[in-house]
Amino acid sequence: MVGQDTSHLLERFTIVGDLEAACFVPWIRRHAAKLGLSPTIAYTSSRRIEIEVAGPEELIDMMEMGCSLGPIEVWVERIVRTAISGERT
């Protein structure tokens, strides 16, 4: 498509809540794969998970929405998004 924005963002998600990392991390990977994203898991605990996600802004937004709803075993209180870099090629 002509004029389509193909820039990719790189962002870190800090997911905080009552998280069962043993089931949530595989769920995050499956959800990202469905969106065509490849997350890098940087940190996991029962209260916080940090992931890095690269891709178009719209897909990263969809990833955030999916994580906020998550599987039934987790309760996400908040997700903090931090831009790591503005654009990738």
Backbone as a printed PyTorch tensor [residue, N CA C, xyz], in Angstrom:
tensor([[[  0.8260,  -1.1820,   0.0000],
         [  0.0000,   0.0000,   0.0000],
         [  0.8720,   1.2480,   0.0000]],

        [[  0.5010,   2.2070,  -0.7530],
         [  1.2250,   3.4530,  -0.8290],
         [  0.8390,   4.3140,   0.3740]],

        [[  1.8490,   4.9050,   1.0000],
         [  1.5750,   5.7990,   2.1130],
         [  1.3440,   5.1100,   3.4480]],

        [[  1.4740,   3.8000,   3.4970],
         [  1.2610,   3.0750,   4.7400],
         [  2.4730,   3.2450,   5.6470]],

        [[  2.2410,   3.5420,   6.9340],
         [  3.3210,   3.7090,   7.8980],
         [  3.8350,   2.3350,   8.2920]],

        [[  5.1150,   2.0780,   8.0090],
         [  5.6920,   0.7710,   8.3150],
         [  6.6910,   0.8450,   9.4630]],

        [[  6.6630,   1.9540,  10.2330],
         [  7.6110,   2.0910,  11.3360],
         [  7.2550,   1.1170,  12.4540]],

        [[  8.2900,   0.6680,  13.1210],
         [  8.1180,  -0.2590,  14.2290],
         [  8.6160,   0.3980,  15.5050]],

        [[  7.8870,   0.2070,  16.5630],
         [  8.2810,   0.6890,  17.8740],
         [  8.8800,  -0.4550,  18.6680]],

        [[  9.6840,  -0.1220,  19.6460],
         [ 10.1970,  -1.0930,  20.6000],
         [  9.8190,  -0.5680,  21.9700]],

        [[  8.9890,  -1.3310,  22.6860],
         [  8.4910,  -0.8920,  23.9830],
         [  8.6590,  -1.9810,  25.0280]],

        [[  8.8080,  -1.5200,  26.2600],
         [  8.8400,  -2.4290,  27.4070],
         [  7.4990,  -2.3080,  28.1210]],

        [[  6.8740,  -3.4520,  28.3640],
         [  5.6590,  -3.5100,  29.1800],
         [  6.0650,  -3.9800,  30.5670]],

        [[  5.6520,  -3.2470,  31.5850],
         [  5.7830,  -3.7030,  32.9600],
         [  4.3660,  -4.0110,  33.4200]],

        [[  4.0870,  -5.2890,  33.5780],
         [  2.7500,  -5.7580,  33.9480],
         [  2.7690,  -6.0500,  35.4410]],

        [[  1.8620,  -5.4120,  36.1840],
         [  1.8290,  -5.5410,  37.6370],
         [  0.4640,  -6.0720,  38.0540]],

        [[  0.4590,  -6.9720,  39.0350],
         [ -0.7930,  -7.4980,  39.5470],
         [ -0.5680,  -8.8060,  40.2650]],

        [[ -1.6310,  -9.5810,  40.3670],
         [ -1.5530, -10.9230,  40.9350],
         [ -1.3550, -11.8630,  39.7500]],

        [[ -0.0940, -12.1110,  39.4420],
         [  0.2620, -12.8030,  38.2020],
         [  0.7930, -14.1960,  38.5060]],

        [[  0.2710, -15.1570,  37.8200],
         [  0.7720, -16.5190,  37.9160],
         [  1.6560, -16.7360,  36.6930]],

        [[  2.9500, -16.4040,  36.8590],
         [  3.8750, -16.3720,  35.7290],
         [  3.9410, -17.6980,  34.9800]],

        [[  3.7730, -18.8120,  35.6800],
         [  3.8770, -20.1250,  35.0270],
         [  2.8460, -20.2980,  33.9200]],

        [[  1.6750, -19.6930,  34.0660],
         [  0.6750, -19.7920,  32.9940],
         [  0.6150, -18.5270,  32.1500]],

        [[  0.9620, -17.3750,  32.7280],
         [  0.8250, -16.1150,  32.0070],
         [  1.9100, -15.9400,  30.9450]],

        [[  3.1450, -16.3160,  31.2430],
         [  4.2260, -16.1460,  30.2640],
         [  3.9560, -16.9480,  28.9860]],

        [[  3.5890, -18.2320,  29.0640],
         [  3.2430, -18.9380,  27.8200],
         [  2.0430, -18.3050,  27.1120]],

        [[  1.0800, -17.8070,  27.8750],
         [ -0.0830, -17.1420,  27.2900],
         [  0.3640, -15.8910,  26.5360]],

        [[  1.2700, -15.0980,  27.1350],
         [  1.7920, -13.8970,  26.4810],
         [  2.4600, -14.2710,  25.1580]],

        [[  3.2650, -15.3130,  25.1770],
         [  3.9460, -15.7390,  23.9380],
         [  2.9470, -16.1580,  22.8570]],

        [[  1.9160, -16.9000,  23.2360],
         [  0.9010, -17.3330,  22.2580],
         [  0.1440, -16.1330,  21.7000]],

        [[ -0.2510, -15.2110,  22.5770],
         [ -0.9960, -14.0330,  22.1340],
         [ -0.1450, -13.1790,  21.1930]],

        [[  1.1220, -12.9840,  21.5390],
         [  2.0270, -12.2130,  20.6880],
         [  2.1860, -12.8810,  19.3250]],

        [[  2.3260, -14.1960,  19.3150],
         [  2.4810, -14.9230,  18.0480],
         [  1.2560, -14.7310,  17.1540]],

        [[  0.0730, -14.7150,  17.7510],
         [ -1.1470, -14.4860,  16.9650],
         [ -1.1460, -13.1160,  16.3140]],

        [[ -0.4780, -12.1530,  16.9730],
         [ -0.3950, -10.7960,  16.4340],
         [  0.8190, -10.6080,  15.5210]],

        [[  1.6590, -11.6280,  15.4210],
         [  2.8580, -11.5270,  14.6070],
         [  4.0040, -10.8200,  15.3120]],

        [[  3.9560, -10.7710,  16.6460],
         [  4.9950, -10.1260,  17.4490],
         [  5.8500, -11.1890,  18.1230]],

        [[  7.0740, -10.8330,  18.4520],
         [  7.9770, -11.7370,  19.1750],
         [  8.4220, -11.0470,  20.4610]],

        [[  7.7790, -11.3600,  21.5710],
         [  8.1580, -10.6870,  22.8160],
         [  9.4450, -11.2630,  23.4000]],

        [[ 10.1800, -10.4170,  24.0920],
         [ 11.3440, -10.8540,  24.8550],
         [ 10.9690, -10.7100,  26.3220]],

        [[ 10.9660, -11.8270,  27.0400],
         [ 10.6210, -11.8050,  28.4610],
         [ 11.8710, -11.3760,  29.2230]],

        [[ 11.8030, -10.2290,  29.9110],
         [ 12.9650,  -9.6860,  30.6120],
         [ 12.9670, -10.0510,  32.0980]],

        [[ 11.7790, -10.2100,  32.7100],
         [ 11.6970, -10.4750,  34.1460],
         [ 10.3360, -11.0720,  34.4480]],

        [[ 10.2990, -12.0390,  35.3600],
         [  9.0220, -12.6020,  35.7950],
         [  9.0310, -12.8360,  37.2980]],

        [[  7.9020, -12.5440,  37.9220],
         [  7.6500, -12.8900,  39.3220],
         [  6.1420, -12.9960,  39.4840]],

        [[  5.7010, -13.3090,  40.6730],
         [  4.2630, -13.4420,  40.9000],
         [  3.5570, -12.0860,  40.9570]],

        [[  4.3290, -10.9950,  41.0330],
         [  3.7500,  -9.6520,  41.1010],
         [  4.0980,  -8.7620,  39.9030]],

        [[  5.1080,  -9.1550,  39.1130],
         [  5.5310,  -8.2980,  38.0060],
         [  6.1390,  -9.1330,  36.8780]],

        [[  5.7760,  -8.7780,  35.6580],
         [  6.3680,  -9.3700,  34.4640],
         [  6.7800,  -8.2150,  33.5640]],

        [[  8.0070,  -8.2730,  33.0570],
         [  8.4840,  -7.2620,  32.1160],
         [  8.7870,  -7.9380,  30.7850]],

        [[  8.2370,  -7.3610,  29.7270],
         [  8.4740,  -7.8890,  28.3860],
         [  8.8280,  -6.7380,  27.4540]],

        [[  9.5810,  -7.0510,  26.4260],
         [  9.8610,  -6.0950,  25.3630],
         [  9.1590,  -6.5890,  24.1130]],

        [[  8.4940,  -5.6580,  23.4380],
         [  7.7240,  -5.9930,  22.2430],
         [  8.0820,  -5.0010,  21.1450]],

        [[  8.3250,  -5.5170,  19.9520],
         [  8.6190,  -4.6700,  18.7980],
         [  7.5810,  -4.9200,  17.7250]],

        [[  7.1400,  -3.8360,  17.0940],
         [  6.1840,  -3.9760,  16.0110],
         [  5.4510,  -2.6800,  15.7600]],

        [[  4.4820,  -2.7170,  14.8600],
         [  3.6740,  -1.5370,  14.5920],
         [  2.8840,  -1.1280,  15.8450]],

        [[  2.6950,   0.1710,  16.0020],
         [  2.0130,   0.6870,  17.1940],
         [  0.6450,   0.0450,  17.4150]],

        [[ -0.1090,  -0.1710,  16.3430],
         [ -1.4530,  -0.7450,  16.4690],
         [ -1.4000,  -2.1550,  17.0650]],

        [[ -0.4020,  -2.9420,  16.6450],
         [ -0.2880,  -4.3020,  17.1690],
         [  0.2000,  -4.3010,  18.6160]],

        [[  1.0810,  -3.3550,  18.9460],
         [  1.5250,  -3.2420,  20.3360],
         [  0.3480,  -2.8280,  21.2250]],

        [[ -0.5110,  -1.9360,  20.7270],
         [ -1.7200,  -1.5620,  21.4620],
         [ -2.6150,  -2.7790,  21.6920]],

        [[ -2.7490,  -3.6140,  20.6590],
         [ -3.5660,  -4.8320,  20.7870],
         [ -2.9460,  -5.7980,  21.7950]],

        [[ -1.6150,  -5.8620,  21.8140],
         [ -0.9190,  -6.7100,  22.7800],
         [ -1.2090,  -6.2330,  24.2050]],

        [[ -1.1530,  -4.9270,  24.4100],
         [ -1.4530,  -4.3720,  25.7370],
         [ -2.8790,  -4.7220,  26.1620]],

        [[ -3.8300,  -4.5580,  25.2660],
         [ -5.2240,  -4.8680,  25.5840],
         [ -5.3810,  -6.3470,  25.9440]],

        [[ -4.7630,  -7.2130,  25.1620],
         [ -4.8380,  -8.6470,  25.4500],
         [ -4.2430,  -8.9830,  26.8010]],

        [[ -3.0810,  -8.4010,  27.1140],
         [ -2.4340,  -8.6700,  28.4030],
         [ -3.2650,  -8.1410,  29.5630]],

        [[ -3.9230,  -7.0070,  29.3620],
         [ -4.7310,  -6.4500,  30.4500],
         [ -5.9240,  -7.3490,  30.7680]],

        [[ -6.4340,  -8.0320,  29.7750],
         [ -7.5430,  -8.9770,  29.9950],
         [ -7.0120, -10.3370,  30.4260]],

        [[ -5.9240, -10.7600,  29.8020],
         [ -5.1930, -11.9700,  30.1850],
         [ -6.0240, -13.2160,  30.4100]],

        [[ -5.3610, -14.2850,  30.8310],
         [ -6.0860, -15.5160,  31.1850],
         [ -6.7780, -15.3390,  32.5340]],

        [[ -7.7200, -16.1990,  32.8120],
         [ -8.5280, -16.0790,  34.0220],
         [ -7.7260, -16.2530,  35.3110]],

        [[ -6.5720, -16.9090,  35.2380],
         [ -5.7570, -17.1730,  36.4300],
         [ -4.9990, -15.9490,  36.9310]],

        [[ -4.9890, -14.8600,  36.1720],
         [ -4.2140, -13.6840,  36.5770],
         [ -5.1250, -12.4750,  36.7730]],

        [[ -4.6500, -11.5380,  37.5660],
         [ -5.3490, -10.2660,  37.7590],
         [ -4.3440,  -9.1610,  37.4890]],

        [[ -4.4920,  -8.4930,  36.3550],
         [ -3.5880,  -7.4110,  35.9730],
         [ -4.1220,  -6.1140,  36.5540]],

        [[ -3.3190,  -5.4830,  37.4140],
         [ -3.6990,  -4.2020,  38.0030],
         [ -3.3780,  -3.0450,  37.0740]],

        [[ -2.1920,  -3.1060,  36.4490],
         [ -1.8130,  -2.0450,  35.5190],
         [ -0.6830,  -2.5260,  34.6030]],

        [[ -0.5800,  -1.8310,  33.4840],
         [  0.5110,  -2.0630,  32.5430],
         [  1.1470,  -0.7140,  32.2630]],

        [[  2.4420,  -0.6330,  32.4950],
         [  3.1900,   0.5880,  32.2090],
         [  4.0030,   0.3350,  30.9440]],

        [[  3.8060,   1.1760,  29.9530],
         [  4.5380,   1.0600,  28.6950],
         [  5.6290,   2.1060,  28.6420]],

        [[  6.8350,   1.6750,  28.2870],
         [  7.9770,   2.5720,  28.1740],
         [  8.6070,   2.3830,  26.8070]],

        [[  8.7290,   3.4680,  26.0660],
         [  9.3860,   3.3900,  24.7580],
         [ 10.8700,   3.1730,  24.9520]],

        [[ 11.4010,   2.1660,  24.2830],
         [ 12.8340,   1.8860,  24.3480],
         [ 13.5380,   2.6250,  23.2220]],

        [[ 12.8960,   2.6630,  22.0660],
         [ 13.4060,   3.4600,  20.9550],
         [ 12.2150,   3.8860,  20.1250]],

        [[ 12.3650,   4.9810,  19.4130],
         [ 11.2340,   5.5150,  18.6440],
         [ 10.9070,   4.7450,  17.4040]],

        [[ 11.9290,   4.2200,  16.7410],
         [ 11.6820,   3.5790,  15.4500],
         [ 12.7280,   2.5190,  15.1850]],

        [[ 12.3050,   1.4680,  14.5360],
         [ 13.2320,   0.4250,  14.0740],
         [ 13.0420,   0.2490,  12.5920]],

        [[ 14.0220,  -0.3170,  11.9590],
         [ 13.8820,  -0.6130,  10.5250],
         [ 13.7180,  -2.0890,  10.3290]]])
